[in-house]
Amino acid sequence: MSTTTHAWRFFRAGGFDQVRLDTADDLLALAQLDQKLWVALSCPVKGIEFDARTLELIDTDTDGHVRAPELLQAIAWAHERLLDSAILAQKFTGLPITAIRQDDAVGAQIHAAAMALAQDAGKSDADRLTVEETSAARNGHAARAQNAWEAAGQALQVLGQTTGAGFGLVTALDQKVEDYFVRCQLAVFDERASVALNVSEDALKALAPTALQANTPAITDLPLAHVTPAGSLPLARGLNPAWADQVAALRDQVVRPLLGTQDTLSAADWQAIKARFAPYAAWLAVKPDPNAVTDGVRDLEKLSRYVRDLQSLANNFVAFKDFYTAQGKATFQVGTLYLDGRSCDLCVAVNDAAKHAAMASMARICLVYCDCVRGAEKMSVAAAFTAGDSDQLMVGRNGVFYDRLGRDWDATIAKIIDHPISLRQAFWSPYKQLARLVSSQVQKMAASKAKASDDKLAALATQAGQSANTPAPKAVAPAAFDVAKFAGIFAAIGLALGAIGTALAALLGGLFSLSWWQIPLVFLGVMLLVSGPAVVVAWFKLRSRNLGPILDANGWAINARARINIPFGTSLTQLAQLPANAQRSMVDPYADKPSRAPYALVALVVLALLIWVVRS
């Protein structure tokens, strides 16, 4: 890059320096700024919240992406067309007519178009033309040009309403018909060509063993009909089967209306047909392009849009000012998702959740992909959850998505990329996992016992039914009580309880042997031992959260490590909070009755501490 002479200003956000584009001079000097300092080098024209028509005008190669050179080219063009480029940074919603430069042919055309539009709108040259007005003028100009073109073509409809279809047949068959007549002319020139230019016996033998279709390339490449010096193309019989239907349509829709009923077509007839369609073909060739530069109208719309949008686009392209300064929504933020008592502001549009997730997972952000439906409309978004926890996030849950126009969509979770959301969640996650594990095991044991009990009752019922139909067996004396057997069972239970008691006694003894101020440290150490690894891992992941992969997966070319640290990430997801000065009643008539077990446990702990204090 060339050495810059502009005095640049930067602001620090997202862990990297971003250029400030506050003035028109900043915008015009952008070509001097090293592109390594740009946040993005390319963005898609679809799936972002920005004026689609403006992006279409900037995307000069129509490849669906706006790249850095195209943005610079748009800025340079606007600068060249304005008398005072300072208005590029003044956030005008319209173009001042007096700001249009008119000292060259292009400028004169734009100014003339502006004056004509102002006159139609009842404005003077001191007024501004809004983007809506210039767009309507461009659309109106295109509509008038289209109407004039269509009117000119009415006299050229040689076949009436079927002229377009007939011309399509002539165009589609022209190359093949010309090939046939040239072959016939060669047969007149040299009779040996009649044999050489027709289908050879070897070619027919090659087709014999294959399963043939009329559109097989080996058949379509053959001549339209048998080549003879007579040079007449049959229109009914003896035609190549690959082209027979099209020739029949040509005969009925073109030849018969223009030349009358005939079964053959000569070379002169074919040239006469093409001559009849020549004015129609010339008329089609001059069909007006709605985007063509005509009378400065399109350039007028282009200039008005650039005045309104260029600085905003640059601040969402070269820098992510709106996103990191919270002064507004960034172009990639398509709306807000409300789900699980939270609102998520970082929502991006996605076309394929599976493809997007393959790259977006590297962002280290908890992403929830939602299918959104509003009537017949459908869309998919990926929402970043950066506050709270993920305990209640699961596929199938429903929420509401509000787009940037304020419209509400039904949102259903379709896919989740799980990453740490907060340090608090990471701290409690081991205990929650243990609680879920214990709960799961207890439920499994209870279900197993219940099933065993049900099976036993079913077996007893079956046995009772069978015994009712069989004679009662002879009474058998009950077995003698086996003292040794039950003594062994009780001994095993006693040993187990003794081992548990010994372990608890050792644990409590070691705990009570400490000073009173050391006991809380022991509990703190145990909690750190359990939660510490999870918190450390979460801390590193939260510090490495990066917006880049999420946007790269959408077609952006992100040129910086756009970090989302913990404080900034928390601001992107809002938790449910009561309004300020709200009155709150703590009386819940359906609240669970408090259990006495915690109080009993606390009493036992206090009693044990008192005994330890007295004995010490």
GUROTOR-77477 format. One line per 8 residues: for each residue x, y negated, z negated of C-alpha. Coordinates in steps of 0.05 Angstrom, whole numbers, plus 32768, in hexadecimal, padded with zeros to 4 digits. Example, Ala and Ser with C-alpha at 12.3 -4.5 7.8 and 13.67 -1.06 7.14 Angstrom:
! residues 2
80F6/805A/7F64  8111/8015/7F71
END
This chain:
! residues 616
8000/8000/8000  8015/7FB9/800B  802D/7F8E/7FD2  7FF2/7F69/7FB5  7FF2/7F1E/7FA9  7FAF/7F1D/7F86  7FAD/7F15/7F3A  7F87/7F54/7F27
7F64/7F5F/7EE5  7F57/7FA3/7EC7  7F2D/7FBE/7E8E  7F3A/7FFE/7E67  7F01/8030/7E67  7EFD/807C/7E6B  7F47/8082/7E59  7F60/805E/7E97
7F66/8018/7EB5  7F2F/8000/7EE3  7F31/7FC3/7F0E  7F02/7F89/7F02  7EDD/7F72/7F40  7EBA/7F34/7F25  7EC7/7F02/7F5D  7EC5/7F01/7FA8
7F10/7EF8/7FA9  7F17/7F3A/7F83  7EEB/7F5B/7FB8  7F10/7F3D/7FF3  7F54/7F51/7FD7  7F3E/7F99/7FCC  7F65/7FAF/800A  7FA5/7F9B/7FE5
7F96/7FC5/7FA8  7FBA/8008/7FA5  7F85/803D/7FB1  7FA5/8068/7F7B  7F84/8036/7F4C  7F3E/8041/7F69  7F0F/806C/7F40  7EF0/808C/7F7E
7F06/8091/7FC7  7EC5/80AD/7FE3  7E7D/80B3/7FCF  7E41/80D5/7FF0  7E0A/80AC/800F  7DD4/80DA/7FF3  7DC6/80EF/7FAB  7DDB/80AC/7F8D
7DB2/8071/7F76  7DC6/803D/7FAA  7DA3/801E/7FE6  7DA5/8054/801B  7DA2/8023/8055  7DDE/7FFC/803C  7E06/803C/8035  7DF1/8051/807B
7E0B/8010/8097  7E4E/8017/8073  7E55/8060/8088  7E6B/804F/80CE  7E80/8096/80E1  7E3D/80B1/80C8  7E5D/80EC/80A4  7E33/80E3/8065
7E6B/80C5/803B  7E83/807F/802E  7ECF/807E/8029  7F00/8049/8013  7F11/8031/805A  7EC7/8029/806B  7EBB/7FFF/802C  7EF7/7FD3/803C
7EDE/7FCC/8084  7E99/7FB6/806B  7EB8/7F82/803D  7EE4/7F67/8075  7EA9/7F63/80A5  7E7E/7F3D/8072  7EB8/7F0D/8065  7EC0/7F00/80B0
7E76/7EF1/80B8  7E6E/7EC1/807D  7E83/7E78/8076  7E8C/7E80/802C  7E9C/7EC6/8013  7E90/7EB2/7FCB  7E46/7EC5/7FD3  7E5C/7F0E/7FD5
7E64/7F0B/7F89  7E28/7EE0/7F79  7DF5/7F19/7F7A  7DC7/7EF7/7FAB  7D8A/7F20/7FBE  7D89/7EFC/8001  7DB7/7EDD/8035  7DBC/7E91/8038
7DB5/7E7D/8081  7DE7/7E45/8078  7E1C/7E78/8063  7E1D/7E9B/80A7  7E5A/7E8D/80D0  7E47/7E7C/8119  7E88/7E68/813B  7E8C/7EA8/8165
7E5B/7ED0/818F  7E48/7F02/8159  7E3E/7ECC/8125  7E14/7EA3/8156  7DE7/7EDF/8162  7DDF/7EEC/8118  7DCF/7EA3/810A  7D9D/7EA1/8143
7D7A/7EDF/8129  7D79/7EC0/80E3  7D5A/7E80/80FD  7D25/7EA6/8124  7D14/7ECF/80E7  7D11/7E91/80BB  7CE2/7E70/80EC  7CB4/7EAD/80EC
7CB5/7EAE/809F  7CA9/7E63/8099  7CEE/7E55/807C  7D23/7E21/808B  7D6D/7E2B/8097  7D79/7E18/804E  7D54/7E55/8035  7D6B/7E9C/802A
7D55/7ED9/8050  7D48/7F15/8023  7D5F/7F5B/8034  7D16/7F70/803A  7D0A/7F3A/806E  7D48/7F4A/8098  7D38/7F95/8095  7CF1/7F88/80AB
7D0C/7F5D/80E4  7D3B/7F94/80FA  7D03/7FC7/80F7  7CD4/7F98/811D  7D09/7F8B/8152  7D14/7FD6/815A  7CC9/7FE2/815F  7CC1/7FAC/8194
7CFB/7FC8/81BC  7CDD/800E/81B6  7C99/7FF5/81CD  7CB7/7FD0/8209  7CDF/800E/821C  7CA1/803B/8218  7C79/800A/8242  7CAE/800A/8278
7CAC/8056/827B  7C62/805B/8288  7C6C/8050/82D3  7CA2/8085/82D6  7C78/80C0/82BE  7C79/80E7/82FF  7C54/8121/82E0  7C29/80F9/82B0
7C27/8115/8269  7C53/8151/827D  7C8B/8128/829A  7CB8/8133/825D  7CAE/817F/8260  7CB9/8180/82AB  7CF9/8157/82A5  7D11/8186/826F
7D08/81C2/829F  7D2D/819E/82D7  7D66/818C/82A9  7D6B/81D2/828B  7D6C/81F4/82D0  7D94/81C1/82F7  7DD8/81E1/82ED  7DBF/8227/82FD
7D97/8211/833A  7DD3/81EA/8355  7DFE/8227/834B  7DCE/8252/8374  7DCB/8221/83AF  7E17/8219/83B1  7E1D/8265/83B4  7DEC/8266/83EE
7E13/822F/8412  7E52/8259/840B  7E2D/8295/8429  7E1E/8269/8465  7E66/8253/8468  7E80/829B/8466  7E53/82D8/846A  7E83/82FE/843D
7E6D/82D1/8404  7E28/82F1/8405  7E46/8330/83E8  7E7C/8310/83BD  7E4E/82DD/839B  7E16/830D/838A  7E15/8340/8351  7E4A/8375/835D
7E3D/83BF/8354  7E71/83C3/831D  7E4D/838C/82F6  7E0C/83B2/82FB  7E2D/83F2/82E4  7E4A/83CD/82A8  7E04/83B8/8294  7DE5/83FD/829C
7DFA/841F/825B  7DE8/83E4/822E  7DA6/83D1/820E  7D92/8395/8239  7D6D/8356/8225  7D59/831F/8255  7D84/82EC/8230  7DC2/8318/822F
7DFE/82EC/8243  7E13/831E/8279  7DCF/8314/829A  7DC7/82C8/8290  7E0A/82BE/82B3  7DF1/82E0/82F3  7DD5/82B5/832D  7D8C/829F/832B
7D7B/82CB/8366  7D9B/82F3/839E  7DCA/82C7/83C5  7DBA/82C3/8410  7DCC/8294/8449  7D83/8280/844D  7D8E/8257/840E  7D47/8258/83F1
7D3B/8264/83A7  7D00/8293/839B  7CD0/8278/8368  7CA7/82B8/835B  7CCE/82F8/8367  7D16/830E/836A  7D2C/82E0/8331  7D61/82ED/82FC
7D36/8305/82C0  7D5C/82D7/8291  7D42/829A/82B7  7D00/82B4/82D4  7CD3/8294/82A0  7CF4/824F/82A7  7CF1/8252/82F3  7CA7/8266/82EF
7C9A/822A/82C2  7CC0/81FD/82F2  7C95/8216/832B  7C53/820A/8308  7C64/81C9/82E2  7C93/81A5/8313  7C96/81C2/8359  7C4B/81CC/8363
7C37/8185/834B  7C6F/8163/8372  7C78/818E/83B1  7C39/81B7/83B5  7C31/8203/83B1  7C6E/8229/83CB  7C92/8269/83BA  7CD8/8252/83C9
7D03/8215/83BC  7D37/81F9/83EB  7D74/81D0/83D9  7D53/8192/83F7  7D14/819F/83CD  7D3E/81A2/838E  7D61/8160/839E  7D1D/8140/83AC
7D03/8157/8368  7D41/813A/8345  7D38/80F9/836B  7CF0/80F3/8353  7D09/80FA/830B  7D45/80CB/8313  7D20/808C/82FC  7D04/80B2/82C0
7D4A/80CA/82AE  7D66/8084/82B3  7D2D/806B/8286  7D3D/80A0/8251  7D86/808B/8253  7D76/8044/823C  7D4A/8058/8201  7D57/8023/81CC
7D7F/8036/818F  7D5F/801B/814E  7DA5/8012/8132  7DC2/7FF0/8170  7DDD/7FA9/8169  7DAB/7F7E/818D  7DA3/7F33/8189  7DC6/7F31/8145
7D89/7F4E/8121  7DAC/7F8C/8109  7DEA/7F64/80F4  7DBD/7F34/80CF  7DA0/7F6D/80A6  7DE6/7F8A/809C  7E01/7F47/8083  7DC8/7F3C/8052
7DD1/7F81/8035  7E1C/7F78/802E  7E12/7F36/8009  7DE3/7F58/7FD9  7E05/7F9C/7FD0  7E50/7F9C/7FDE  7E68/7F85/7F9A  7E39/7FB4/7F76
7E51/7FEE/7FA1  7E9A/7FDC/7F95  7E8E/7FDB/7F49  7E72/8021/7F4E  7EA8/803A/7F7D  7EEA/8019/7F71  7ED9/8014/7F27  7EA2/8033/7EFD
7E91/7FF2/7EDB  7E46/7FFD/7ED3  7E51/8042/7EB5  7E88/8032/7E83  7E70/7FED/7E6E  7E27/8002/7E66  7E12/7FC4/7E8C  7DE5/7FEE/7EB8
7DDC/8032/7ED7  7E14/804C/7F03  7E02/8062/7F4A  7E0B/80AC/7F38  7DDA/80A7/7EFD  7D98/80BB/7F1B  7D6D/80B7/7EDD  7D62/80CC/7E95
7D4F/8111/7E7A  7D25/8117/7E3B  7D2C/815C/7E1C  7D36/817B/7DD6  7D2D/8139/7DB2  7D63/8116/7DDB  7D69/80E9/7E18  7DA3/80F6/7E47
7DB9/80BB/7E72  7DF0/80DF/7E99  7DC6/8104/7ECC  7DDF/8112/7F12  7DB9/812F/7F4E  7DCF/8174/7F66  7DBC/819C/7FA3  7DD6/81E0/7F8E
7DDD/81EC/7F43  7E09/822A/7F4A  7E39/8208/7F7A  7E3A/81C8/7F51  7E47/81EE/7F10  7E84/8211/7F2D  7EAB/81CF/7F2C  7E83/81A8/7EF8
7E94/81DA/7EC1  7EDB/81BD/7EC2  7EBE/817C/7EA7  7EBB/819C/7E61  7E75/817D/7E59  7E36/81A2/7E44  7E0C/819F/7E83  7DC4/81B2/7E89
7DA9/81BE/7ECF  7D5F/81AF/7ED6  7D2E/81BB/7F0F  7D02/817E/7F13  7CBD/817E/7F33  7C8E/8145/7F41  7C52/815A/7F6A  7C6E/8175/7FAB
7CB2/8155/7FA0  7CEC/817D/7F83  7D32/816C/7F6D  7D69/8187/7F40  7D92/8160/7F0E  7DCC/816F/7EE0  7DC7/814C/7E9D  7E02/8144/7E6D
7DF2/8151/7E24  7E26/812C/7DFC  7E06/8125/7DB7  7DE2/8155/7D88  7DE9/81A0/7D91  7DD6/81D6/7DC2  7DB0/8204/7D93  7D6D/81F9/7DB4
7D85/81F1/7DFC  7D70/822E/7E23  7D5B/8240/7E6A  7D11/8235/7E74  7D08/81FB/7E44  7CE1/81C0/7E5F  7CEC/8176/7E5C  7CDD/8136/7E82
7D0C/8113/7EB3  7D03/80C9/7EC4  7D24/80B3/7F05  7D3F/806D/7F11  7CFB/8056/7F2B  7CDB/806A/7EE9  7CB6/80A6/7F06  7CAE/80E2/7ED9
7CBF/8129/7EEF  7CB3/816C/7ECE  7CF8/8188/7EBD  7D08/81D1/7EAE  7D4D/81EA/7E99  7D68/8219/7ECE  7DB1/821F/7EBA  7DDF/820A/7E80
7E2A/81FF/7E7F  7E3B/8205/7E35  7E72/81DA/7E18  7E7B/81BA/7DD3  7E4D/817E/7DCA  7E66/8162/7D88  7E97/8171/7D50  7E5D/8179/7D20
7E41/81B1/7D4B  7E85/81D2/7D4E  7E8D/81CE/7D02  7E4C/81F2/7CF4  7E4E/8222/7D2E  7E72/825B/7D09  7E3F/825A/7CD0  7E06/8258/7D02
7E23/8292/7D27  7E2B/82B9/7CE6  7DE3/82A8/7CD3  7DCA/82BF/7D17  7DF4/82FF/7D11  7DDA/830F/7CCC  7D93/82FE/7CE0  7D99/832A/7D1E
7DB5/8365/7CF6  7D7F/835E/7CC0  7D49/835C/7CF6  7D67/839A/7D17  7D69/83BF/7CD5  7D22/83AA/7CC4  7D0A/83BF/7D08  7D2E/8402/7D02
7D10/840F/7CBD  7CCB/83FB/7CD5  7CD1/8429/7D11  7CE9/8462/7CE5  7CAF/8456/7CB6  7C7E/8455/7CF0  7C9C/8495/7D0D  7C97/84B6/7CC9
7C4E/84A2/7CC1  7C3F/84BB/7D07  7C61/84FD/7CF8  7C3A/8505/7CB7  7BFA/84F6/7CDB  7C09/8529/7D11  7C1D/855C/7CDC  7BDD/854F/7CB6
7BB4/855A/7CF4  7BD7/859C/7D03  7BD1/85B5/7CBB  7B86/85AA/7CBC  7B80/85DF/7CF2  7BAF/8612/7CD3  7BA7/863C/7C94  7BC7/8620/7C56
7C0C/863F/7C48  7C1B/8662/7C08  7C31/8635/7BD0  7C7C/8630/7BCA  7C9C/861D/7B89  7CBE/85D9/7B8B  7D09/85D9/7B91  7D30/85D0/7B51
7D4C/858B/7B44  7D95/858A/7B5B  7DB8/8561/7B25  7DFC/8566/7B46  7DE2/854B/7B89  7DC1/850D/7B6C  7DFB/8502/7B3C  7E29/84FC/7B78
7DFB/84C9/7B9A  7DF7/849F/7B5B  7E42/84A4/7B52  7E4D/848A/7B99  7E1D/8450/7B8E  7E40/8440/7B4D  7E84/8440/7B6E  7E6C/8411/7BA5
7E4D/83E1/7B73  7E8B/83E5/7B49  7EB7/83D3/7B84  7E8B/8398/7B96  7E89/8381/7B4E  7ED5/8388/7B48  7EDE/835E/7B87  7EAE/8329/7B6F
7ECF/8329/7B2A  7F13/8320/7B4A  7EFA/82E9/7B76  7ED7/82C4/7B3E  7F11/82D0/7B0F  7F41/82B2/7B40  7F12/8278/7B4D  7F07/826B/7B02
7F51/826E/7AF5  7F59/822E/7B1D  7F52/81E8/7B02  7F0E/81C7/7B0C  7F28/8199/7B42  7F46/81D3/7B69  7F04/81F7/7B72  7EE7/81C6/7BA5
7F28/81C9/7BCB  7F22/8214/7BD0  7EDC/820F/7BED  7EF4/81D8/7C1D  7F2E/8204/7C33  7F00/823E/7C41  7ED2/8212/7C6A  7F0D/81F7/7C91
7F27/823D/7C9C  7EE4/8252/7CB9  7ED2/8212/7CE0  7F17/81F6/7CEE  7F27/821E/7D2E  7EE4/820E/7D4D  7EEA/81C4/7D3D  7F31/81C1/7D59
7F1D/81E3/7D9A  7EE0/81B5/7DA0  7F0A/8178/7D92  7F39/8188/7DCB  7F00/8196/7DFB  7EDA/8157/7DE7  7F18/812D/7DF3  7F22/814D/7E38
7EDC/8140/7E52  7EE1/8125/7E98  7EAB/8107/7EC5  7ED3/8116/7F04  7EC0/815F/7F10  7E76/8150/7F09  7E7A/811B/7F40  7EAC/8142/7F6A
7E7A/817B/7F6C  7E48/8149/7F8A  7E76/8133/7FC3  7E9B/80F9/7FA2  7EE6/80F2/7FA7  7EF7/80DD/7F60  7F3D/80C0/7F5C  7F45/80B9/7F10
7F3D/80E1/7ED1  7EFC/80C2/7EBC  7EFB/80D8/7E73  7EBE/80D9/7E47  7ED8/80D5/7E00  7EAF/80E5/7DC2  7E94/809F/7DB2  7E82/8090/7DFB
7E65/80D5/7E05  7E38/80CC/7DC8  7E1C/808D/7DE7  7E06/80B3/7E26  7DD5/80DF/7DFF  7DA5/80BE/7DCE  7D88/80E6/7D94  7D42/80DD/7D7A
7D3F/80A7/7D45  7D06/8085/7D20  7CF9/803E/7D35  7D13/8005/7D0B  7CE4/7FF1/7CD1  7CBB/8030/7CDB  7C94/804B/7CA0  7CA1/8093/7C8E
7C7A/80C1/7C60  7CA2/80FA/7C42  7C63/8122/7C2E  7C5B/815E/7C5B  7C1C/8186/7C4A  7C36/81C1/7C72  7C7D/81C2/7C58  7C99/8204/7C40
7C95/820F/7BF5  7CD9/8205/7BD5  7CFC/8246/7BC1  7D17/8250/7B7B  7D51/827A/7B92  7D81/823E/7B9E  7D72/8223/7B58  7D7F/8267/7B39
7DC1/826C/7B5F  7DD6/8227/7B48  7DC3/8239/7B00  7DEE/8278/7B03  7E29/8251/7B1F  7E22/821D/7AE8  7E1D/8253/7AB3  7E5B/8275/7ACD
7E81/8233/7ACC  7E6B/8226/7A84  7E81/826C/7A6E  7EC4/8261/7A90  7ECD/821D/7A6E  7EBB/8239/7A2A  7EEA/8274/7A31  7F23/824A/7A4A
END
